[in-house]
Amino acid sequence: MKKSLLLLSFLMIGTINALAQKPVYQINKIGEKYSQSDIEAAFENSNFCGLINPDQDYTILFDDGTEVVIFSAPLAKGFDSTCVRENNSKENDIVWSIKSGVLMRPMSATYNKKS
């Protein structure tokens, strides 16, 4: 009887915890290339560190027209302050993609020509 009551208590606490966690992102628009499950899987694999702005939401645009909003730090609770980045409006033109269940962000490459 005690074991059943203890197990039931843990299950209730776990359920309440899961329901109380606020989402970090919201899918606003789904494009033609990725399904909702593709997008959700890629975001579930992400740790969001470096994607959270301190005071404004950040919209990620994908190569198929998908739009996903990453909530700002006050709304995305539970993250270490080192994961919060500076607001960067220059990144609004970056077009992301998903490859093998992973979010892919294009990076610009620079190199120094050897003399």
Number of C-alpha atoms within 10 A of each C-alpha: 6 7 8 9 10 11 12 12 12 12 12 12 12 12 11 11 10 10 10 9 11 12 12 18 21 13 15 10 12 16 14 9 13 17 12 13 10 16 19 16 16 18 18 13 11 13 10 16 13 12 21 27 20 18 15 14 19 20 19 22 20 21 15 14 16 22 18 19 16 22 23 21 22 14 17 20 13 11 15 9 12 9 16 19 16 12 16 9 8 7 12 11 10 13 16 18 20 18 10 9 17 16 18 14 13 10 7 5 5 6 5 5 5 4 3
